């Protein structure tokens, strides 16, 4: 067995009521946004400059507050030695 951690039960997601599915997405997105902020300087800088705090992410509507990042932004960050 390659992975002892059970896989995410994606097959069960289509059985969730809409509100439960929204809560699932909020939980997953909050985790990813927090991880990006804590571990990746590019996103920490973008979030800080954009006034976005991943700890305050609590609804799918909060996605509007996440700063948009473009490929050119990532390339510029890499050119200045950020990544």
Steps between C-alpha positions, in 0.01 A plus 500: 500500500655829388304731723361407840281813517154438355418700190259791517150361443430713193231258391298602805516873424220482246275359772548795734228761538603837353581662837716206606685514168565873550639430848726230353633742238555777755695263723721380211559849358578647842762230552664563160497878543646477850770260379588731208528796738713315754730312263534702178655848509339599168148443633580642844612823330202510263250434776658761728518768229143419396374518859385138498523295819445127440405456868188708433389288203162359601264488199528439128418869452836575663668373182437849361757634747779264390748701291520386140841376394613479141776295342696820440487573875654163581768540235591848625523368856732221384719746305567711810609187683183430689451146394 
